[in-house]
Amino acid sequence: MDMLIMQISLFVLAVILGVELITKVPATLHTPLMSGSNAISGITLVGALLAAGSGEVGGLWVSVLGTAAVTLATINVVGGFLVTNRMLKMFRRRD
């Protein structure tokens, strides 16, 4: 029970800090931060691939959850890069 309370407290603290950081980021830094978060999502995708392909205990459930994680992480990475590309197009010169 103590571990659950600690994990919930840590999650709430992370949400509060995340919201505070995001609201204080100027618009000029948003695109580089977006690219950095896409790189982190890429690391998540590698972890999801490892989970989906592992033959560990709980075989079927691990594979199903790993496959779902791969799908969601792929959507996150591709969507993030599309948004970043769209934002960078706004800064190009129109000749």
GROMACS elastic network, one bead per residue, 0.5 to 0.9 nm:
[ bonds ]
;  ai    aj funct       b0    kb
    1     4     6  0.51699   500
    1     5     6  0.64281   500
    1     6     6  0.87262   500
    2     5     6  0.51859   500
    2     6     6  0.62178   500
    2     7     6  0.86709   500
    3     6     6  0.50513   500
    3     7     6  0.61500   500
    3     8     6  0.86289   500
    4     7     6  0.50889   500
    4     8     6  0.61340   500
    4     9     6  0.84977   500
    5     8     6  0.51712   500
    5     9     6  0.60562   500
    5    10     6  0.85424   500
    6     9     6  0.50756   500
    6    10     6  0.61127   500
    6    11     6  0.86069   500
    7    10     6  0.50562   500
    7    11     6  0.61494   500
    7    12     6  0.86492   500
    8    11     6  0.50448   500
    8    12     6  0.61810   500
    8    13     6  0.85687   500
    9    12     6  0.51710   500
    9    13     6  0.61320   500
    9    14     6  0.85894   500
   10    13     6  0.50781   500
   10    14     6  0.61260   500
   10    15     6  0.86593   500
   11    14     6  0.50703   500
   11    15     6  0.62297   500
   11    16     6  0.86957   500
   12    15     6  0.51168   500
   12    16     6  0.62359   500
   12    17     6  0.86352   500
   13    16     6  0.51705   500
   13    17     6  0.61336   500
   13    18     6  0.84380   500
   14    17     6  0.51629   500
   14    18     6  0.59004   500
   14    19     6  0.85308   500
   15    18     6  0.50429   500
   15    19     6  0.61291   500
   15    20     6  0.85650   500
   16    19     6  0.52970   500
   16    20     6  0.62257   500
   16    21     6  0.86794   500
   17    20     6  0.50878   500
   17    21     6  0.61097   500
   17    22     6  0.85678   500
   18    21     6  0.51767   500
   18    22     6  0.60682   500
   18    23     6  0.85551   500
   19    22     6  0.52098   500
   19    23     6  0.61094   500
   19    24     6  0.86659   500
   20    23     6  0.54418   500
   20    24     6  0.64677   500
   21    24     6  0.53641   500
   21    25     6  0.65450   500
   22    25     6  0.54556   500
   22    26     6  0.88759   500
   22    30     6  0.89841   500
   23    26     6  0.82526   500
   25    28     6  0.82521   500
   25    29     6  0.65188   500
   25    30     6  0.67671   500
   26    29     6  0.56406   500
   26    30     6  0.66900   500
   27    30     6  0.52025   500
   27    31     6  0.78926   500
   28    31     6  0.69839   500
   28    32     6  0.83250   500
   29    32     6  0.56871   500
   29    33     6  0.62937   500
   29    34     6  0.86580   500
   30    33     6  0.52196   500
   30    34     6  0.60590   500
   30    35     6  0.87476   500
   31    34     6  0.50033   500
   31    35     6  0.63328   500
   31    36     6  0.87170   500
   31    83     6  0.89742   500
   31    84     6  0.61039   500
   31    85     6  0.89533   500
   31    87     6  0.69263   500
   31    88     6  0.74177   500
   32    35     6  0.51224   500
   32    36     6  0.62870   500
   32    37     6  0.87188   500
   32    84     6  0.84975   500
   33    37     6  0.61817   500
   33    38     6  0.85968   500
   34    37     6  0.51232   500
   34    38     6  0.62417   500
   34    39     6  0.88095   500
   34    80     6  0.70578   500
   34    81     6  0.82374   500
   34    83     6  0.85075   500
   34    84     6  0.65587   500
   35    38     6  0.50369   500
   35    39     6  0.64870   500
   35    40     6  0.89028   500
   35    80     6  0.76252   500
   35    81     6  0.72337   500
   35    84     6  0.67475   500
   36    39     6  0.51457   500
   36    40     6  0.65268   500
   36    41     6  0.87548   500
   37    41     6  0.61809   500
   37    42     6  0.85872   500
   37    77     6  0.88220   500
   37    80     6  0.82091   500
   38    42     6  0.61963   500
   38    43     6  0.87949   500
   38    76     6  0.78412   500
   38    77     6  0.55965   500
   38    78     6  0.84845   500
   38    80     6  0.60169   500
   38    81     6  0.68967   500
   39    43     6  0.65704   500
   39    44     6  0.88243   500
   39    77     6  0.80296   500
   40    43     6  0.51010   500
   40    44     6  0.64450   500
   40    45     6  0.87490   500
   40    77     6  0.89913   500
   41    45     6  0.62150   500
   41    46     6  0.87705   500
   41    73     6  0.65010   500
   41    74     6  0.83378   500
   41    76     6  0.70126   500
   41    77     6  0.59206   500
   41    80     6  0.89878   500
   42    46     6  0.64535   500
   42    47     6  0.87854   500
   42    73     6  0.75216   500
   42    74     6  0.80557   500
   42    76     6  0.88956   500
   42    77     6  0.64294   500
   43    46     6  0.51307   500
   43    47     6  0.63996   500
   43    48     6  0.86841   500
   44    47     6  0.50664   500
   44    48     6  0.61461   500
   44    49     6  0.86292   500
   44    69     6  0.86217   500
   44    70     6  0.84830   500
   44    73     6  0.66539   500
   45    49     6  0.61756   500
   45    50     6  0.86446   500
   45    69     6  0.75570   500
   45    70     6  0.58195   500
   45    71     6  0.86469   500
   45    72     6  0.86124   500
   45    73     6  0.52930   500
   45    74     6  0.66248   500
   45    77     6  0.82970   500
   46    49     6  0.50829   500
   46    50     6  0.62968   500
   46    51     6  0.86953   500
   46    70     6  0.82293   500
   47    50     6  0.50736   500
   47    51     6  0.62176   500
   47    52     6  0.86271   500
   47    66     6  0.88319   500
   47    69     6  0.89109   500
   47    70     6  0.85411   500
   48    52     6  0.60601   500
   48    53     6  0.85341   500
   48    65     6  0.87180   500
   48    66     6  0.54372   500
   48    67     6  0.73378   500
   48    68     6  0.84678   500
   48    69     6  0.54794   500
   48    70     6  0.51801   500
   48    71     6  0.88807   500
   48    73     6  0.77348   500
   49    52     6  0.50926   500
   49    53     6  0.61010   500
   49    54     6  0.84917   500
   49    66     6  0.67301   500
   49    67     6  0.75290   500
   49    69     6  0.80676   500
   49    70     6  0.60611   500
   50    53     6  0.52371   500
   50    54     6  0.59696   500
   50    66     6  0.78891   500
   51    54     6  0.53395   500
   51    55     6  0.85323   500
   51    56     6  0.86255   500
   51    62     6  0.67568   500
   51    63     6  0.70346   500
   51    65     6  0.81947   500
   51    66     6  0.51270   500
   51    67     6  0.81991   500
   51    69     6  0.86362   500
   51    70     6  0.89576   500
   52    55     6  0.83247   500
   52    62     6  0.64060   500
   52    64     6  0.71686   500
   52    65     6  0.71918   500
   52    67     6  0.54339   500
   52    68     6  0.85944   500
   52    69     6  0.81361   500
   52    70     6  0.76673   500
   53    56     6  0.89130   500
   53    62     6  0.86771   500
   53    63     6  0.67664   500
   53    66     6  0.76768   500
   53    67     6  0.86809   500
   54    57     6  0.89932   500
   54    59     6  0.80559   500
   54    62     6  0.78586   500
   54    63     6  0.75527   500
   54    66     6  0.89511   500
   55    58     6  0.83332   500
   55    59     6  0.58851   500
   55    60     6  0.89362   500
   55    62     6  0.82020   500
   55    63     6  0.81176   500
   56    59     6  0.57948   500
   56    62     6  0.75136   500
   57    60     6  0.88399   500
   57    62     6  0.78819   500
   58    61     6  0.57439   500
   58    62     6  0.58651   500
   58    63     6  0.84877   500
   59    62     6  0.53325   500
   59    63     6  0.61551   500
   59    64     6  0.86819   500
   60    63     6  0.51489   500
   60    64     6  0.61314   500
   60    65     6  0.85977   500
   61    64     6  0.50613   500
   61    65     6  0.59875   500
   61    66     6  0.81725   500
   62    65     6  0.53000   500
   62    66     6  0.57626   500
   62    67     6  0.83839   500
   63    67     6  0.59697   500
   63    68     6  0.85474   500
   64    67     6  0.51597   500
   64    68     6  0.62607   500
   64    69     6  0.86157   500
   65    68     6  0.50258   500
   65    69     6  0.60877   500
   65    70     6  0.86013   500
   66    70     6  0.61593   500
   66    71     6  0.86362   500
   67    70     6  0.50287   500
   67    71     6  0.62378   500
   67    72     6  0.86941   500
   68    71     6  0.51030   500
   68    72     6  0.62027   500
   68    73     6  0.85087   500
   69    72     6  0.51986   500
   69    73     6  0.59130   500
   69    74     6  0.83575   500
   70    73     6  0.52003   500
   70    74     6  0.59714   500
   70    75     6  0.85802   500
   71    74     6  0.52267   500
   71    75     6  0.63078   500
   71    76     6  0.86958   500
   72    75     6  0.51466   500
   72    76     6  0.61928   500
   72    77     6  0.87314   500
   73    77     6  0.61500   500
   73    78     6  0.85947   500
   74    77     6  0.51712   500
   74    78     6  0.60685   500
   74    79     6  0.83029   500
   75    78     6  0.53305   500
   75    79     6  0.58360   500
   75    80     6  0.82898   500
   76    79     6  0.52520   500
   76    80     6  0.59299   500
   76    81     6  0.86025   500
   77    80     6  0.51299   500
   77    81     6  0.62429   500
   77    82     6  0.86465   500
   78    81     6  0.52516   500
   78    82     6  0.62008   500
   78    83     6  0.86920   500
   79    82     6  0.50747   500
   79    83     6  0.61894   500
   79    84     6  0.85742   500
   80    83     6  0.51868   500
   80    84     6  0.61146   500
   80    85     6  0.85563   500
   81    85     6  0.59998   500
   81    86     6  0.84679   500
   82    85     6  0.51254   500
   82    86     6  0.61407   500
   82    87     6  0.86169   500
   83    86     6  0.50555   500
   83    87     6  0.61678   500
   83    88     6  0.86506   500
   84    87     6  0.50815   500
   84    88     6  0.61786   500
   84    89     6  0.86845   500
   85    88     6  0.51088   500
   85    89     6  0.63061   500
   85    90     6  0.89747   500
   86    89     6  0.51971   500
   86    90     6  0.68506   500
   87    90     6  0.53434   500
   87    91     6  0.72881   500
   88    91     6  0.54220   500
   88    92     6  0.69121   500
   89    92     6  0.53380   500
   89    93     6  0.87064   500
   90    93     6  0.83491   500
